[in-house]
Amino acid sequence: MENSLDIKNLSVRFGEKVVFDDFSLTLPKGKISCVLGPSGAGKTTLLKALSGLLPCEGFTPPKCSFIFQDHRLLPYLTALDNLALVLDGNKTQRREKARKMLADMELSDAADLYPTELSGGMTQRVAIARGLLFDADLLLMDEPFKGLDLALQERLVKYFVKHWEESRRTTVFVTHSILEAILVADKIFVMDKGEEGAKIVYQKEFDLPRERRALGDPEVDALRKELHDLLVTL
C-alpha cells in the first residue's frame, strides 16, 4: 500500500492568472496535513483542485468529503436528514447514526430544524457533521471551525480528533489558526503565492502525542513561535 498521496505537476489557471504551475506536494496517507498561509496564497484553490471541483492538469481526484467554509446544506431538508442523506443503510439506520452525530456536535435539539432556522454556528456544525459522516478516502476541510466561539471551537477540535482517530483517513485541513494546526496536525505545510504560482515554503512533521498538545508545552510553544515568525514575513 502506498503511504502517501502524491500530487504531481498540478496546474490551475483562471484565464491568464496562474494559481498553480507544475505544483507538486506529497501528503501522508492516514494522517492530518494542515495547510497555513496568508490570504490569497491558494489554500482553498488547492482543496478545490484536490476535490475535482476545479479543472486542473496533473491530478486525478480520489473520492472525497469536503467541509466548506459555507455550509451548503440542502434547505429543504432538516439537519437530521441533511446528515442521513450521505449515509448508507436503511432509513432507520441512517437516522440513528445521524442523531448520534448531532448529539456529539451538541445539536440534539436541532435535529428537526431546517437550515434557515439554525444560527450560523449551528449550520456550520451540521456541515462539519455531514462531512465527517460521508464515507470517502480523502477528507478536505476549509477553515471548518471559523466563526465559532472559542470554547466551542476547543470542544469540536477535540471531538474531530477523536472521530478522526477511529477512521484515520487522509485529511487536508486548511486554517489560519497556528494553534489549531498544532493541535490536530501530523504534518504542517505553509503556502505562499509566488510570481509563477503558489508554492510550499515550509513543511514539518509533528509527532508530539496529541494529549500533550497545549500551550505551555515546550515543543508546542517552540513550533508556534517558529510558524508565527514565518507567517508574519509572508
Residue pairs with C-beta under 8 A, 6 or more apart in sequence:
1 29
2 29
3 28
3 29
4 26
4 27
4 28
4 29
5 26
5 27
5 28
5 29
5 62
5 138
5 170
6 24
6 25
6 26
6 27
7 23
7 24
7 25
7 26
7 27
7 50
7 58
7 59
8 24
8 58
8 59
9 22
9 23
9 24
9 57
9 58
10 20
10 22
10 23
10 24
10 25
10 49
10 56
10 57
10 58
10 59
11 18
11 20
11 21
11 22
11 23
11 56
11 57
11 58
12 18
12 19
12 20
12 45
12 49
12 54
12 55
12 56
13 19
18 196
18 197
19 42
19 45
19 197
19 198
20 42
20 45
20 46
20 49
20 56
20 197
20 198
21 196
21 197
22 58
22 197
23 197
23 198
23 199
25 46
25 189
25 200
27 33
27 170
27 172
27 187
28 170
28 186
28 187
28 205
29 170
30 168
30 169
30 170
31 168
31 170
31 171
31 186
31 187
32 164
32 171
32 173
32 184
32 185
32 186
32 187
33 170
33 171
33 172
33 173
33 185
33 186
33 187
33 188
33 189
34 173
34 174
34 175
34 180
34 181
34 184
34 185
34 187
34 188
34 189
35 43
35 46
35 172
35 173
35 174
35 175
35 189
35 190
35 191
36 43
36 175
36 176
36 178
36 181
36 188
36 189
36 190
36 191
36 227
36 231
37 43
37 190
37 191
37 192
37 231
37 234
38 192
38 193
38 231
38 234
39 176
40 193
41 191
41 192
41 193
41 198
41 234
42 191
42 193
42 197
42 198
43 142
43 174
43 191
44 69
44 142
44 174
45 54
45 198
46 172
46 174
46 191
46 198
47 66
47 140
47 142
47 172
47 174
48 54
49 56
49 59
49 61
50 59
50 61
50 64
50 138
50 140
50 172
51 61
51 64
51 66
51 140
52 61
52 64
53 66
62 136
62 137
62 138
63 136
63 137
63 138
64 136
64 137
64 138
64 139
64 140
65 131
65 132
65 134
65 135
65 136
65 138
65 139
65 140
66 131
66 140
66 142
67 127
67 128
67 130
67 131
67 132
67 139
67 140
67 141
67 142
67 144
68 127
68 142
69 142
69 143
69 146
71 115
71 123
71 124
71 126
71 127
72 127
73 79
73 82
73 115
73 123
73 126
73 127
73 130
74 82
74 85
74 115
75 114
75 115
75 116
76 114
77 85
77 114
78 111
78 112
78 113
78 114
79 102
79 107
79 110
79 111
79 112
79 113
79 114
79 115
79 118
79 122
79 126
80 95
80 98
80 99
80 102
80 111
80 112
81 95
81 98
82 115
82 126
82 130
83 97
83 98
83 101
83 102
83 126
83 129
83 130
83 133
84 91
84 94
84 95
84 97
84 98
85 130
86 130
86 133
86 134
86 135
87 93
87 94
87 97
87 98
87 133
88 94
88 135
89 97
97 133
98 111
98 129
98 133
99 108
99 111
101 129
101 132
101 133
102 108
102 110
102 111
102 126
102 129
104 129
104 159
104 163
105 125
105 126
105 128
105 129
105 156
105 159
106 125
106 152
106 155
107 122
107 125
107 126
107 129
110 118
110 122
110 126
115 123
115 126
118 126
120 147
121 147
121 148
121 149
121 152
124 144
124 145
124 146
124 147
124 148
125 148
125 156
127 144
128 144
128 145
128 156
128 160
131 139
131 141
131 144
132 139
132 160
132 163
136 169
137 169
137 170
138 169
138 170
138 171
138 172
139 164
139 169
139 170
139 171
139 172
140 171
140 172
141 171
141 172
141 173
141 174
142 174
143 174
143 175
143 176
144 160
144 173
145 153
145 156
145 157
145 175
145 177
145 180
146 176
148 156
153 180
157 180
157 183
157 184
160 184
161 183
161 184
161 210
164 171
164 184
173 181
173 184
173 185
175 181
178 224
178 227
178 228
178 231
179 215
179 224
181 188
181 227
182 188
182 206
182 213
182 220
182 223
182 224
182 227
183 210
183 213
184 210
185 206
186 205
186 206
186 207
187 203
187 204
187 205
187 206
188 202
188 203
188 204
188 206
188 223
188 227
189 200
189 202
189 203
190 200
190 201
190 202
190 203
190 227
190 230
190 231
190 234
191 198
191 199
191 200
191 201
192 198
192 199
192 201
192 234
193 199
201 230
201 234
202 227
202 230
204 223
206 223
208 217
208 219
208 220
212 219
212 220
213 220
214 220
215 221
215 224
